[in-house]
Amino acid sequence: MLASIFIIIGVFYTVMLLNTNSLMSQVRDVFLWKIDCSETAGKPINTYNHRNSFPNEVVGKVDLTLVRLLTLHNFSKGYIWVWYSEKAYNIDGELITGSNNIITKWKIQKEHGEWEIIDIFESP
């Protein structure tokens, strides 16, 4: 009986994780400088779009570690906790920007069938 409950909880949690994979992919692409500023303007995810801060830089390489720690949602709204480190280098190999070992909490909500970050909570 107890094993069945754990299996049900595990399956439910796996579905919650898989349900937010598209949002994780979008955040990854923003960190990797693949999404233009115009697509993130006015949204909390814009915090991670470093093209805003360095508009004249041409990125050569980005080292990114993006780990989803916990996801809790009701398929309409919820939270994701993430740990990330990132370093962006220009084409000459010089560091443009970087962050190490940041733990963040995203308040998420489904808008028009797609997950969006509606608020970001990070320590200063």
C-alpha positions as CSV (number, residue, x, y, z in Angstrom):
1,M,0.0,0.0,0.0
2,L,2.7,2.5,1.0
3,A,4.8,1.6,-2.0
4,S,1.8,2.3,-4.3
5,I,1.4,5.8,-2.7
6,F,5.1,6.5,-3.3
7,I,4.8,5.4,-6.9
8,I,1.8,7.6,-7.5
9,I,3.6,10.6,-6.0
10,G,6.7,9.9,-8.1
11,V,4.6,9.7,-11.3
12,F,2.8,12.9,-10.5
13,Y,6.0,14.7,-9.7
14,T,7.6,13.5,-12.9
15,V,4.6,14.8,-14.9
16,M,5.0,18.2,-13.1
17,L,8.7,18.3,-14.1
18,L,8.0,17.3,-17.7
19,N,5.2,19.9,-18.0
20,T,7.7,22.7,-17.3
21,N,10.5,21.5,-19.7
22,S,9.6,24.1,-22.3
23,L,10.1,26.9,-19.8
24,M,13.5,25.5,-18.7
25,S,14.5,25.3,-22.4
26,Q,13.5,28.9,-22.9
27,V,15.5,30.1,-19.9
28,R,18.5,28.1,-21.1
29,D,18.3,29.8,-24.5
30,V,18.1,33.2,-22.9
31,F,21.2,32.5,-20.8
32,L,22.9,31.3,-24.0
33,W,22.2,34.6,-25.8
34,K,20.0,32.8,-28.3
35,I,16.8,35.0,-27.7
36,D,16.6,38.6,-28.8
37,C,15.9,41.3,-26.2
38,S,12.7,42.2,-28.0
39,E,11.2,38.7,-27.1
40,T,11.9,39.1,-23.4
41,A,11.3,42.8,-23.0
42,G,8.9,43.6,-20.2
43,K,9.0,40.1,-18.7
44,P,10.8,38.9,-15.6
45,I,12.8,36.4,-17.8
46,N,14.5,39.5,-19.3
47,T,16.7,39.6,-16.1
48,Y,18.6,36.7,-17.6
49,N,18.9,38.3,-21.1
50,H,22.4,39.8,-20.9
51,R,22.1,41.1,-24.4
52,N,20.4,44.1,-22.7
53,S,23.5,44.9,-20.6
54,F,26.0,44.2,-23.3
55,P,24.3,45.2,-26.6
56,N,27.5,45.7,-28.6
57,E,29.2,42.4,-27.5
58,V,29.4,39.4,-29.7
59,V,29.3,36.3,-27.6
60,G,31.8,33.7,-28.4
61,K,31.0,31.1,-25.7
62,V,28.7,30.6,-22.8
63,D,29.4,28.1,-20.0
64,L,26.1,27.4,-18.3
65,T,25.0,25.1,-15.5
66,L,21.2,25.2,-15.0
67,V,19.7,22.7,-12.5
68,R,16.1,22.5,-11.6
69,L,16.0,21.7,-7.9
70,L,12.3,21.5,-7.2
71,T,9.0,22.1,-9.1
72,L,5.7,22.6,-7.5
73,H,2.6,23.7,-9.5
74,N,-1.0,22.9,-10.0
75,F,-0.7,22.9,-13.8
76,S,-1.9,26.6,-13.8
77,K,0.5,28.3,-11.4
78,G,3.3,27.5,-9.0
79,Y,7.0,27.7,-8.4
80,I,10.3,26.4,-9.6
81,W,13.6,26.5,-7.6
82,V,16.7,26.5,-9.7
83,W,20.5,26.6,-9.2
84,Y,22.6,28.2,-11.9
85,S,26.1,29.3,-12.8
86,E,27.0,31.0,-16.0
87,K,29.9,32.8,-17.7
88,A,29.7,34.5,-21.1
89,Y,32.8,35.2,-23.1
90,N,33.3,37.4,-26.1
91,I,34.9,36.2,-29.4
92,D,38.3,37.1,-28.0
93,G,37.7,34.8,-25.0
94,E,37.4,37.7,-22.5
95,L,34.8,37.3,-19.8
96,I,31.7,39.5,-20.4
97,T,29.5,38.6,-17.5
98,G,29.1,35.7,-15.0
99,S,27.3,34.5,-12.0
100,N,28.3,31.6,-9.7
101,N,26.1,29.3,-7.6
102,I,22.9,31.3,-7.7
103,I,19.8,29.7,-6.1
104,T,16.6,31.3,-7.4
105,K,12.9,30.8,-7.1
106,W,10.6,31.5,-10.0
107,K,6.9,32.1,-9.6
108,I,5.3,30.6,-12.7
109,Q,2.0,30.8,-14.4
110,K,0.5,29.4,-17.5
111,E,-0.4,32.1,-20.0
112,H,-2.1,31.2,-23.3
113,G,-1.1,27.5,-22.8
114,E,2.6,28.3,-22.1
115,W,4.5,28.6,-18.9
116,E,5.9,32.0,-18.1
117,I,8.0,33.3,-15.2
118,I,6.0,36.0,-13.5
119,D,8.4,36.8,-10.7
120,I,12.0,36.0,-9.8
121,F,13.3,35.8,-6.2
122,E,17.1,35.8,-5.7
123,S,19.3,36.9,-2.9
124,P,21.1,40.2,-3.7
